[in-house]
């Protein structure tokens, strides 16, 4: 599993600029069937991630507090700095960053710090499922070999 996260992250990232409203972000989330949008600083063609807005953020910070989503900017909802991972990072580093920062989604950035993709906990679990299944099969094969060689 030495392949970098960039090889399996989602490359089509839904992004918004910091001055977009929460309603605009929600419409994009609905249209693209995603649970988060990456907030980017889009100056001079560079797409630097400056935040991430999730469906949970909207539920907890907007709806539950009865804040008007049509006038609230996405940059006003984001409470903490965005955690990013480089596209060459391995699984262990990605999982470590997710765990330490308590995030289920992270923008993947290229060498220049521009958005290159997004990786989610689901993506990581899908990648790890195959090797875990193989380990489970190893135990079954070992038993079959033992039974066959020691009748």
Secondary structure, 3 states (H helix, E strand, C coil): CCCCHHHCCECCCCEEECCCEHHHHHHHHHHHCCCEEEEEECHHHCCEEEEEEEHHHHHHHHHCCCCCCCCCEHHHHCCCCCCEEECCCCHHHHHHHHHHHCCCEEEEECCCCEEEEEEEHHHHHHHHHHHHHHHHHHHHHHHHHHHHHCC
